[in-house]
Amino acid sequence: MSMETPSLPGGPISGLVASAVEYMIDAGQRSVLFLDIMRRRGDQYREHVAQTAPHVLQFAAELIIDGRKLDQPVNYALVRIIPPKGVEIDLERRPFVIVDPRAGHGPGIGGFKADSEIGVAMKAGHPCYFIGFLPEPMPEQTIERIARAEALFIEKVISLHPKADGKPCVIGNCQAGWAVMILASLRPELFGPLIVAGAPLAYWAGVHGKYPMRYSGGLLGGSWLTALASDLGGGKFDGAWLVQNFENQNPSNTLWTKQYNVYSKVDSEADRYLEFERWWGGHVNLNAEEIQFIVDELFVGNNLAAGKIEMSDGQKVDLRNIRSPIVVFCSKGDNITPPQQALDWILDCYADVDEIRAYAQTIVYTVHESIGHLGIFVSGGVAKKEHAEFSSNIDLIDVLPPGLYEATFEAKGEETTSSDMVVGNWVMRCEARTLDDIRAMGGNSPEDERRFAAAKRVSEINLAAYQRFIQPWIRKMVTPEMAETMRNLHPLRFQYEALSSKNPLMNAVKSAANEIEDNRKPVAKDNPFLAFQEQMSKQIVHALDSWRDATEALSEAVFLNVYGSPALQAALGIDPNSEPSRRREMSAEHRAMLEGKIAELKSKIGEGGLREAAIRSLLYIGSARGMVDERSIEALRQVRRDYSGPQLTLAQFKMLVREQFFMLLLDREAALAAIPRMLPEDLNKRRAVIGSMREVLSASGEITGERASRLRRIVALFGVEEEASSNVAPFDPKARAS
């Protein structure tokens, strides 16, 4: 019996050896190039933080107001975005104001890319402004003072565009979302539509088994740790701790995937990675008063939607005071602000859709299926789709009748009806929803509400104890030099410094990297050792994800059991058998005002002319479909453009639409019966109106079913023959009736 001998040169063994050698050369080169990218990252970090006003805006900007020079100074500023070459701006279109989040990172994320919130708004022809901030807060700066400053900024934008057809559309990302909502409730007259992207507004909300960041306050014993961190910082809270919280939510990405992606694609990934790291590593500070307000009033207290936040002048923050349409962007893949935290404030503020309408409120939401938290306002794909559609159709949102809607998007194709009326690559429609649609996403039970109420009470007790017994000693011990040293030694900051050119060892890495770039030998894609590397990476990610899932499950179990204890709840003054409800009742003052408005509208049902009759008719017919399509609005715009007579402003048209909508809502039959009395004797004008209605109604599809039945009823009320109502000259419902 003979034994097999190893293959001769050129056989399987030599091929495997050759693959191993090829892989080791490539791996060694990639390791050095990776370290050099880390060096460049460190140098970029040092250059960035050395700037007076570091940011990551990709657009040129002109300073309009420096908040540091206000009577009550803040570290915020208003700048005008200078349109890039080839972008035409219409100064009579409503301006957009993007407010960046101050959640540990520096400013500029709203204009981080050409395909960004700023980019798509300018592409739609809107003037754009940006509210950013500096790394260091001003002395005695508070959240309230920032809100007052931002009100001055928006007033300035309004004054710069006196001919704009509508108040500014304001976009608030993440932390800036709740800040903008607070300001809009205090100064509702300043705002056009509000867009809040990835903004937490209902901080206790969520579902079991997912995204347990909402349990953090209770598991840490409340906000006393926030106060301690601020005291150790000499009265300032290091934003790097907020960034650390984000990092901890996804350990596989933080500890492995982000770096491995650069290592495995070292020849092509450096620029993208460094661009993002320039923002991610630009940590900023907050005053102790600012962060304490955020944690106590919002994250632990959950007082925003409950209307329990009060300004220094006694004015209460009530989100129901907002009169502008509110657009909410959220995602099922967002582990920082899941849909429940973005939307459940609506359940706290309103009993049903009729109550939303009673406050003359319009709320539109859209739920992405998978994008992560940053992707909501960073992703180019989201910017090209959701942000672009809202920017192009913001006037549609502004004139929507009060109520609750979900924005949906359908790809435009060759078979899309009236595709020439679609602005971008997607057809946007706003479909009517009820509060049950939000409840269907999941939320807290009464038991959960009691648990969070207990955690809030524990936080208050612990904070009071810390402030009385420990805080005075800490403040006496910490010097400004100690505080600065501790900030510099924060792990997130130190990792940048340690691998920068400040480290003399990294100079050797730079030299080696330069030499390798001239002699780069990348491994073949079919190399078996490269496949093994990829498999090992997947195993590491799986292990880290499993660890995260286990720790999150443990965290949730601890929170639910500790704060769900009837004994603890009773000791804290919480009835273990109660069924707490955070929803607020309508105030007597608002109810009285509402009754007066109802009486006024009923008395005016028979008033008006052809214009009012046309709008009332369109609302009646269109409501049968339960949605509004951008093509119908564009058809209405085209009718308006073709009409040479005097026109209503957007604000006047919005008021007209709302009045006619409420008249139909209050007494549909009386409102319809009054239409013949509002019409002129001229049959040609009546026929023209019916023709224009057909254009608008058919823009998004064939008029069938209930809409067709309602159209026939309107034709009869107009007293014209249906056959004669087609192929007629258009009439503008917004034009003043002669």
Summary of the structure (lengths in Angstrom):
residues: 738
radius of gyration: 29.9
end to end distance: 111.4
largest distance: 113.9
contacts: 2425
relative contact order: 0.10
helix: 55%
strand: 10%
